[in-house]
Amino acid sequence: FQVRPRNPHGLGALPASAAMASPAVSPDSSSHEGLSSVNSAPACSPTSDSENLSPDELELLAKLEEQNRLLEADSKSMRSMNGSRRNSGSSLVSSSSASSNLSHLEEDTWILWGRIVNEWDEWRKKKEKLLKELIRKGIPHHFRAIVWQLLCSATDMPVKNQYSELLKMSSPCEKLIRRDIARTYPEHEFFKGQDSLGQEVLFNVMKAYSLVDREVGYCQGSAFIVGLLLMQMPEEEAFCVFVRLMQEYRLRELFKPSMAELGLCIYQFEYMLQEQLPELNIHFRSQSFLTSMYASSWFLTLFLTTFPLPVATRVFDIFMYEGLEIVFRVGMALLQFNQAELVQLDMEGMSQYFQKVIPHQFDSCPDKLILRAFQVKYNPKKMKRLEKEYAAIKNKEMEEQIEIKRLRTENRLLKQRIETLEKESAALADRLIQVASKIAIFLFRCVLTLFFP
């Protein structure tokens, strides 16, 4: 696919054809950061399936990791130069060499991902393990738009043709959407200002979705996901990707008015917490620190309201390929990493810790978080069993609620019947009194007639 550079506002352009991406296209200011987080040093490199890769694929990964070391060396040497008052000639030569290596890394990354995009079907079918490894290392900034669309099969969706017509329609959710738009990425330049382009296109996408899925309409939290998509691609493509995410990635169930899927996720996460971190679980319970108090936003916004964007986007890369499993993994990794500190805090202290400390722990090395996440024990079969267990619990609760509702209905009907009988009895008593009075008067007249003819 031919990749075009993003505009200065952060709104990316969708690749138009299947030509290989050219490294000659100069990346924007954020792409340099993207490359440093895309492929990190070996100490931070997330690998889980490497042992199953072919020799050629292992060689490719080894090459990328060698380039990572050069990139890290360049980063360290530049920091050293900036922090020193005296720069020797040798350090300048070292910096020049490292910069040259960095440019080679950029070129190799463009060539590799250009090849992946060009040969997408083959990579998905025959090189799935290597593709997974590369995605876990991070998708390069300029390739995210097209790779995300390819990952969720949103490159050619019929709903895209409806988008312009949907924008002409009126949605009952418009006021609610408008109210929340300003609170979505308020510090990001693209979304700053009431009349900013970012806020306008974000409103358009949220409004359009509320019209194609009236059961869900608009749900708070979903705007953060759409906002991230809009930072990578135009609004029509972002709309299509969001529709696909809602349909195929469990998000629609999460955002339904009942939020039943969120309850399931919390139930499954609580089981993992109890099984893998029993001491922390006991402490949470003793402080009445509910799982929903800190984990609900993890599932509803996929960590986009938890981490800074460079870290959150790395998690989102993996979500696009592996689904909600990464949310469980990252969430549990965070608790494992912070268990010693959390067990020393009360409820208020833990709330502050989750808001101020945890979000910035992995800013310098997102791969360290990803590595820890894939060291977390996650059993899909057990999660499926928990899903059935949760469904059974909910069905039982529903049956009990139905029974309670039935009993309440019967009680209400019985009460109404009693009230009716009481009214009838009162009316009958009044009637008897009237009849008795008439009989008494009649008898009194008869007696008078007998004695006084």
C-alpha positions in Angstrom: 0.0 0.0 0.0 1.2 3.5 -0.8 1.6 5.4 2.5 1.3 9.1 2.5 2.6 11.3 5.3 0.3 12.5 8.0 -0.9 16.1 8.1 0.4 18.4 10.9 -2.9 18.1 12.8 -2.4 14.4 13.3 -5.1 13.2 10.8 -3.5 10.5 8.7 -4.2 9.7 5.1 -5.3 6.3 4.1 -3.0 4.4 1.7 -4.6 4.3 -1.7 -2.9 1.4 -3.6 -0.9 -1.7 -3.1 2.5 -0.2 -4.0 5.2 -0.7 -1.4 5.7 2.1 1.1 8.8 4.0 0.2 11.3 5.0 3.0 11.9 8.2 1.1 8.7 9.6 2.7 10.0 11.6 5.7 8.3 10.7 9.0 6.8 13.4 11.1 8.2 14.4 14.5 6.3 11.6 16.3 7.6 8.9 14.1 11.1 9.0 15.5 9.6 8.3 18.9 7.5 5.6 17.3 10.5 3.8 15.9 12.3 3.9 19.3 9.2 2.3 20.9 8.4 0.0 18.0 11.6 -2.0 18.3 13.2 -1.8 21.7 16.4 -3.1 23.3 16.6 -6.9 23.9 16.1 -6.3 27.6 12.7 -5.0 26.9 11.8 -7.1 23.9 8.6 -9.1 24.2 9.0 -12.6 22.9 6.7 -15.5 23.6 6.5 -17.6 20.5 10.1 -17.2 19.3 10.9 -20.8 19.9 8.4 -21.8 17.2 9.8 -19.5 14.5 11.7 -20.8 11.5 15.5 -20.0 11.2 14.8 -17.3 8.6 12.3 -15.7 10.8 14.5 -15.8 13.8 17.3 -14.3 11.8 15.0 -11.4 10.8 14.1 -10.8 14.5 17.7 -11.0 15.5 18.5 -8.3 12.9 15.8 -6.1 14.2 17.0 -6.5 17.8 20.6 -5.7 16.7 19.2 -2.5 15.2 17.4 -1.9 18.5 20.7 -1.9 20.3 22.1 0.6 17.8 19.0 2.8 18.3 19.4 2.6 22.1 23.1 3.4 21.9 22.3 6.4 19.7 19.7 7.6 22.3 22.1 7.2 25.2 24.9 9.0 23.4 22.7 11.9 22.5 21.6 12.2 26.1 25.2 12.1 27.2 26.1 14.8 24.7 23.3 17.0 25.8 24.1 16.6 29.4 27.8 17.3 29.1 29.5 20.7 28.8 32.5 19.2 26.9 31.9 17.2 23.7 35.0 15.5 22.5 35.7 14.8 18.8 35.3 11.0 19.4 31.8 11.5 20.8 30.8 13.5 17.7 32.1 10.7 15.5 30.2 8.2 17.6 27.0 10.2 17.3 27.4 10.5 13.5 27.8 6.7 13.3 24.8 6.1 15.5 22.7 8.5 13.5 23.7 6.6 10.3 22.6 3.4 12.0 19.3 5.0 13.0 18.6 5.9 9.4 19.3 2.3 8.3 16.9 1.2 11.0 14.2 3.5 9.6 14.8 2.3 6.1 14.8 -1.4 7.1 11.6 -0.9 9.1 9.9 0.8 6.1 11.0 -2.0 3.8 9.9 -4.7 6.2 6.5 -3.3 6.9 6.0 -2.3 3.3 6.6 -5.9 2.4 4.2 -7.1 5.1 1.4 -4.8 3.8 2.0 -5.8 0.2 1.9 -9.5 1.0 -0.7 -9.2 3.8 -2.6 -12.4 3.0 0.5 -14.5 2.8 1.8 -13.1 6.1 -1.6 -13.7 7.9 -1.7 -17.3 6.6 1.9 -18.5 6.5 3.9 -16.1 8.7 1.4 -15.6 11.5 3.9 -16.2 14.3 6.4 -13.7 13.0 3.7 -11.2 12.3 2.5 -11.5 15.9 6.1 -11.0 17.2 6.5 -7.8 15.1 3.1 -6.4 16.2 4.0 -7.0 19.8 7.2 -5.0 19.1 5.0 -2.2 17.8 3.6 -1.2 14.5 5.6 1.7 13.0 3.8 5.0 13.2 3.2 5.6 9.5 1.9 2.1 8.9 -0.6 2.0 11.8 -3.5 3.3 9.7 -3.4 0.6 7.0 -2.2 -2.2 9.3 -5.1 -1.6 11.8 -7.5 -1.6 8.9 -6.1 -4.8 7.6 -6.0 -6.5 11.0 -9.8 -5.9 11.5 -10.7 -6.4 7.8 -12.1 -2.8 7.5 -10.4 -1.8 4.2 -13.6 -2.4 2.1 -16.8 -2.1 4.1 -20.2 -1.3 2.6 -21.0 0.9 5.6 -18.3 3.4 4.4 -20.6 4.4 1.5 -23.3 5.3 4.1 -21.1 7.6 6.1 -21.8 10.9 4.2 -25.6 10.2 4.4 -25.5 9.4 8.1 -23.9 12.8 8.8 -26.9 14.5 7.2 -29.3 12.8 9.7 -30.1 13.8 13.2 -29.2 11.6 16.2 -30.9 11.6 19.6 -27.4 11.3 21.1 -26.0 14.5 19.7 -26.2 16.6 22.9 -24.6 13.9 24.9 -21.8 13.5 22.3 -21.2 17.2 22.2 -20.9 17.4 26.0 -18.3 14.7 26.1 -16.2 15.7 23.1 -14.3 18.4 25.0 -13.3 15.9 27.6 -11.7 13.5 25.1 -7.9 14.1 24.9 -8.3 17.7 26.1 -4.5 18.2 26.1 -3.9 16.8 22.6 -3.3 19.5 20.0 -5.6 17.9 17.5 -8.6 18.0 19.8 -8.0 21.4 21.5 -10.6 24.0 21.0 -14.3 23.8 20.6 -14.1 24.4 16.9 -11.0 22.3 16.3 -10.9 19.8 13.4 -10.4 17.0 15.8 -13.5 17.7 17.8 -15.6 18.0 14.6 -14.5 14.7 13.0 -14.8 13.0 16.4 -18.4 14.2 16.7 -19.1 13.1 13.2 -17.9 9.5 13.7 -19.7 9.1 17.1 -22.9 10.5 15.6 -22.7 8.2 12.6 -22.2 5.2 14.8 -25.1 6.1 17.1 -27.3 6.0 14.0 -26.2 2.7 12.6 -26.4 1.0 16.1 -29.3 2.6 17.9 -29.3 -0.1 20.7 -25.9 1.1 21.8 -26.2 4.7 20.6 -23.4 6.5 22.3 -21.5 5.3 25.4 -18.9 7.3 27.4 -15.4 5.9 26.9 -15.9 4.9 23.2 -14.8 8.4 22.1 -11.3 7.7 23.3 -11.0 4.7 21.0 -12.4 6.7 18.1 -10.1 9.6 18.9 -7.1 7.4 18.7 -8.2 6.1 15.3 -8.6 9.7 14.1 -5.0 10.4 15.0 -4.0 7.7 12.5 -6.6 7.9 9.6 -9.4 10.0 8.0 -12.8 10.0 9.6 -14.4 7.6 7.0 -11.8 4.9 7.6 -11.9 5.5 11.4 -15.7 5.0 11.3 -15.3 1.7 9.5 -12.6 0.4 11.9 -14.7 1.4 14.9 -17.7 -0.4 13.4 -15.6 -3.5 13.0 -14.2 -3.2 16.5 -17.7 -3.0 17.9 -18.9 -6.0 15.9 -15.9 -8.4 16.2 -13.9 -7.4 19.3 -16.5 -7.7 22.1 -16.7 -3.9 22.4 -20.3 -3.7 21.4 -21.3 -5.9 24.3 -19.1 -3.8 26.6 -20.9 -0.6 25.5 -24.5 -1.9 25.6 -26.7 -0.1 28.1 -26.6 -3.2 30.4 -22.8 -3.4 30.2 -23.1 -7.1 30.8 -19.8 -7.8 29.1 -18.0 -5.5 31.4 -19.4 -7.5 34.4 -18.0 -10.6 32.8 -14.6 -9.1 32.3 -14.5 -7.9 35.9 -15.5 -11.3 37.1 -12.8 -13.0 35.0 -10.2 -10.5 36.1 -11.1 -10.9 39.8 -10.6 -14.7 39.4 -7.1 -14.1 37.9 -6.3 -11.7 40.8 -7.5 -14.2 43.4 -5.5 -17.0 41.8 -2.3 -15.2 41.0 -2.1 -12.4 43.6 -4.0 -13.8 46.7 -2.3 -11.4 49.2 -3.2 -8.3 47.1 -6.7 -9.7 46.6 -7.2 -10.0 50.4 -5.9 -6.5 50.9 -8.2 -5.1 48.3 -11.2 -6.8 50.0 -10.2 -5.6 53.4 -10.1 -2.0 52.1 -13.4 -2.5 50.1 -11.4 -1.6 47.0 -13.5 -3.1 44.3 -12.1 -4.3 41.1 -14.5 -2.2 39.1 -13.1 0.9 40.8 -9.8 0.7 38.9 -10.3 -1.9 36.1 -13.5 -0.7 34.4 -11.7 2.0 32.5 -9.1 -0.5 31.4 -11.6 -2.5 29.6 -13.9 0.4 28.4 -11.0 2.5 27.0 -8.3 -0.1 26.5 -5.9 1.9 28.7 -6.2 5.0 26.6 -7.3 7.0 29.7 -4.6 5.3 31.8 -1.3 5.5 29.9 0.2 8.3 27.8 -0.5 7.8 24.1 2.9 6.2 23.1 2.3 3.4 25.7 -1.4 3.1 25.2 -1.0 2.8 21.4 1.4 -0.1 21.8 -1.2 -1.9 23.8 -3.8 -1.0 21.1 -1.5 -2.5 18.4 -1.7 -5.8 20.2 -5.4 -5.5 20.9 -6.0 -5.1 17.2 -4.4 -8.5 16.6 -5.1 -10.5 19.8 -8.3 -8.9 21.2 -9.2 -8.2 24.8 -6.7 -10.8 26.2 -4.1 -8.1 26.2 -6.2 -6.0 28.6 -6.2 -8.8 31.1 -2.5 -9.4 30.7 -1.5 -5.7 31.0 -3.8 -5.2 33.9 -2.4 -8.2 35.8 1.1 -7.2 35.0 0.5 -3.7 36.5 -0.8 -5.3 39.7 2.1 -7.7 39.9 4.6 -4.9 39.3 3.0 -2.8 42.1 1.9 -5.4 44.6 4.5 -4.5 47.3 3.5 -0.8 47.3 -0.3 -1.4 47.1 -0.5 -3.7 50.1 0.9 -0.8 52.2 -1.8 1.6 51.2 -5.4 2.3 52.3 -8.2 2.8 49.9 -7.5 6.5 49.4 -3.8 5.9 49.0 -4.5 3.1 46.4 -6.8 5.4 44.4 -4.2 8.1 44.2 -1.5 5.5 43.3 -3.6 4.2 40.4 -4.2 7.7 39.2 -0.7 9.3 39.6 2.0 6.6 39.8 1.0 3.6 37.7 0.3 5.6 34.4 3.9 6.8 34.0 5.9 3.7 35.2 6.6 2.5 31.6 7.0 5.8 29.7 10.7 5.2 29.0 10.3 1.6 27.9 6.8 0.4 26.9 8.3 -3.0 25.9 9.0 -3.7 29.5 5.3 -3.6 30.2 4.6 -5.7 27.1 7.2 -8.3 28.2 5.7 -8.5 31.7 2.2 -8.8 30.3 3.1 -11.9 28.2 4.7 -13.4 31.3 1.2 -13.3 33.0 -0.5 -16.7 33.2 -3.6 -16.6 30.9 -5.6 -19.7 30.2 -8.2 -19.3 27.4 -10.0 -22.5 28.4 -10.3 -21.3 32.0 -11.6 -18.0 30.8 -14.2 -19.7 28.7 -15.2 -21.8 31.7 -15.5 -18.6 33.8 -17.7 -17.1 31.0 -20.1 -20.1 31.3 -19.9 -19.9 35.1 -20.7 -16.2 35.0 -23.6 -16.8 32.6 -25.0 -19.5 34.9 -24.8 -17.1 37.9 -26.5 -14.3 35.9 -29.2 -16.7 34.7 -29.8 -17.8 38.2 -29.9 -14.2 39.3 -32.3 -13.5 36.5 -34.5 -16.5 37.5 -34.5 -15.3 41.1 -35.4 -11.8 39.9 -38.2 -13.2 37.8 -39.4 -15.2 40.8 -39.2 -12.2 43.0 -41.0 -10.2 40.4 -43.7 -12.9 40.1 -44.1 -13.0 43.9 -44.3 -9.2 44.1 -46.9 -9.3 41.4 -48.9 -11.9 43.2 -48.6 -10.0 46.4 -49.8 -6.9 44.7 -52.8 -8.7 43.2 -53.6 -10.3 46.6 -53.4 -6.9 48.2 -55.7 -5.5 45.5 -58.1 -8.4 46.1 -58.1 -7.9 49.8 -58.7 -4.2 49.4 -61.6 -5.1 47.0 -63.1 -7.6 49.5 -62.7 -5.0 52.3 -64.6 -2.5 50.2 -67.3 -5.1 49.4 -67.5 -6.1 53.0 -67.9 -2.5 54.1 -70.5 -1.9 51.4 -72.3 -5.1 52.5 -72.2 -4.0 56.1 -73.6 -0.6 55.2 -76.4 -2.4 53.2 -77.2 -4.7 56.1 -77.4 -1.8 58.4 -79.8 -0.1 56.0 -81.9 -3.2 55.7 -81.9 -3.7 59.5 -82.9 -0.1 60.0 -85.8 -0.5 57.6 -86.9 -3.8 59.3 -86.7 -2.2 62.7 -88.8 0.8 61.5 -91.3 -1.6 59.8 -91.6 -3.7 63.0 -92.0 -0.5 65.1 -94.9 0.6 62.9 -96.5 -2.9 63.1 -96.4 -2.7 66.9 -97.9 0.8 66.9 -100.6 -0.5 64.6 -101.5 -3.3 67.0 -101.6 -1.2 70.0 -103.1 1.9 68.5 -105.4 0.7 65.7 
